[in-house]
């Protein structure tokens, strides 16, 4: 890993918000590598919580059941040597279960619940407390790290995002039988609607975020734009 990028002598928090399938995971990993930072995939944490809640059979309106499950089986987040996010629950690795469309939709619904957000908020902030981290999710720059030094909002058209997710699922061998690109696009549009209209921490563009549409941009170009923006932020902070 590269030497950590510093602003006024210290590593910073970088947030990347945006809808599902916009390329946040891939971009965040590469940006973190360029900066010499850790990478935090908060969506993986919420999908991990969804796995636990669904396995326990908790009703979505049963806050006591959900709270008990999340307290009993503590979620943990680790990075592999290859930069892949691993999620554990009660010491058991559950990463392989996180990318199914069913879990993604469940995570979108459950992430709107105060009991779930409260359980994961402190974990996320603990990971980012010392800086030197690239955090991606739905409310990183608006709620979790509102004082982050560099904020981005990464977007792409639903059609492009659906194709990307289809290829990702197919490559990992986790594409459900009978699911095509059109169905994934329908699910993405449904999830967008849920994420943008939920009462708690809805998906929105942070006021001071740099917006990038990745529909027609390769990953390296997106990362280059972000690196240039972060460099300019560093210059401003240094008083140049």
Secondary structure, 3 states (H helix, E strand, C coil): CCCCCCECCECCEEEEECCCCCCHHHHHHHHHHHHCCEEEEHHHHHHHHHHHHHHHCCCCCCHHHHHHHHHHCCEEEEECCCCCEEEEECCEECHHHCCCHHHHHHHHHHCCCHHHHHHHHHHHHHHHCCCCEEEEECCHHHHHCCCCCEEEEEECCHHHHHHHHHHHHHHHCCCCCCCCHHHHHHHHHHHHHHHHHCCCCCCCCCCCCEEEECCCCCHHHHHHHHHHHHHHHHHHHHCC
